[in-house]
């Protein structure tokens, strides 16, 4: 469900491609497709080794972390890459090496974390809404 929801969120914010690690769930998994509500037809998948992909990038790489700079104060760049890790493990150490800026969503309650898709939506809204 998280990938499907992230695809739908990407479509909402005009993002046309999502880069996935080989460990990511299959784009055409019935649960993923259902959660997209049709957005999988407008957003393209690109499955690749993330470390090799990120190594070649010359743009800001923003990562969602629990200990990053607040999304309320961070100056998001005009363009860049947003990395959302898995809910259970976060962003891997190998991928984290390429993150140029760590951001976090300020917490006001007692929950330990947010759902990955929800976190992605909040970060994208702060980024695209600036």
N, C-alpha and C positions, 0 to 999 in steps of 0.2 A: 503493500500500500504506500509506503514512503516514496518509492521511486515514481509511482504513478502520480502521486500528489505533487511531487517536485516537478514533474513534467508539466502538469497543469499550471503550476505557479510560474514556471519559466514561460509558458505560452502567455499567461496573463501579463507578464512584464516585458514581452517582446523578445525573449531570448530564444534563438532558433536552434541551438545545439547544446546538448549535455554530454560531457565527457565522463565515461564510466570506467572503472577498473574492471579487469577480467573477473573479479570476485563479486561484482554487482549482479543483482538478479537480472534475469533475461527481460529485455525491453518488451517482448511480446508475451510475457507471462500473463495469463488471463486476469489475475488480480491487478497487475500493473496497468494493463489496457483499460480495465473497468474504472480504476481510480482516475485515469486521465480525462474521462468524460469527452473523449475525442481529440484531446490535445496531442496525443502521440502522432497524429497525422501532420502536425505543423511544427513539431520539434524533432530534430534528428538526433539519433544516438551515435556516439563514437566510442567504441570500446578499445582501450589501449592500456599499455603499462603507464601508469600515472607518473612515475619518476622519470621515465624517458620523455614523456610528453612535456612535463613541467620544466625539465632541464632546458628545453628549446624555447621557452616562452620569454618574451621581452616586455612583459606587462606586469602590472601589480597582481599579486596573488594574495587574496584575502582569505583567511581561514577562520572559521567559527570555533572558538575555544571558550572554556569557562573562565580563563584568566587573561583575556585580551583587553584591549581598550574598549570603552563603552561605545556602542553604536550610536549613542546620543551625542557624543563629542567627536568621534572619529570623522576626519574629512575624507570621504570616499572619493577615489579617483574617478575620472570620467569613464574610463574603461578598465577592465581587469577580469580576473577569474575569481569566482567564489568557490571555495571548497567547504563542503559539509561532510563531516565524517559519519561513520555508522553510529547508531544510538548506543550500542553496547561498548564500542571501543574508541569512538572519536576518530580523529585524523591520525593515521599511522605515523610513527616516527620518521619513516622514510619519506613520506609526502610532506610532513611538517617542515622538513629542512628547506623546502622551496617557498614556504609561506613568507611573504614580505611584510604582512601586517596581520596580527591576531586581533580579532574583535570579539566582543561578548555582548550579549543582550543583558542589560541590567536586571537584577533579580530583586523583587520586593517582598516575595513570600518565602515559603520554606521548601518548595519543590527542589529536588536535586538537579533536574535537567528538564529540557524540553524535547519533544518529539522532533526528529531531524527535519521533517518537512515543515513543521511550524517554525522552527528556528530559521530555516532557509527563507521562508516567506517574510519573516520579520526583518531579517538582514537585507533582503532584496528591497523591501519597502523603504527602509532607511536609505539604501543606496540609490534607488531609482527616484525616490521622492525628494531628493535634495535640491 
